[in-house]
Structure formats: structure tokens, C-alpha cells
Amino acid sequence: MNEDFVRIQTIRIEMVREIAAGRSLPLKRLEQDSAEIRKRAARLKDLLSLSDDKDDSLSIDKPKRISKSFIDDAAFDLCLEISRFIENPIFKSGGVYTVRDAIDAARSLDTVINLAASIDESVERLRESN
């Protein structure tokens, strides 16, 4: 579990460096990174079992198509959502957290999975069409 958590953070940091430098992420790398984030986030979701309240959490949706002009925006959104997840109080050592924190973490993780899936499948489609 710790390895998945750390690897997601590492990928996010690498993506943020590229975005901060004003560079677009290469499609092949974005496809690989989003697939890995999706896989590891889904595994974390299973292991953490953050929320039993099915009505108050997101579900894993069918991936949405993202056009080429919005891929960089989606990558940026993915980085933000990963930040929300990893900075949640439930992951702070010795900290106190509430049920709301656990629900927020579950929602962020669902959003990470959904965004990563959409990016992965959209980039794969774009690469195949080129």
C-alpha cells in the first residue's frame, strides 16, 4: 500500500515539473503515467475502504473522452486531485481526522481513478489516430 501511495506522489511530482516548465507532456508518457496511477489508485481504494456510505461517495465511471486540446488541462486536474488525496488529514502521522476527512479522501481517490482512466483511454485513442 505504501509503495502505491509513494509511486502516485512521484508520478505527480514529475508531471508537475513538466507542467510548471510550460511543457506539454508527451502522449506516450502521459498514457503510461495515467495507466499506472489508475492501477495503483484502484488498488489503494480496495485496500483503504475509506467509506461505507455508498450514497456519499463517487462511483467509478465510464471513462470520458478528452480532446487533444484539453489533455494538458486534464493532466493538471489529475495532479490537483492527487494533491487533495495525499494531503488529506487521514494520512498525517499522529493526526486526528473525522469521518468527513475519510469521505473526502474516498471522493478524491474516485476522482483520481476516473480522471486517470479518461486520460489513459483518450491518449491511447489519440495516439492510434496519428
Secondary structure, DSSP 8 states (H G I E B T S, - for coil): -HHHHHHHHHHHHHHHHHHHTT----HHHHHHHHHHHHHHHHHHHHHH-----GGGS----------GGGHHHHHHHHHHHHHHHHTSGGGSTT----HHHHHHHHHHHHHHHHHHHHHHHHHHHHHHH-
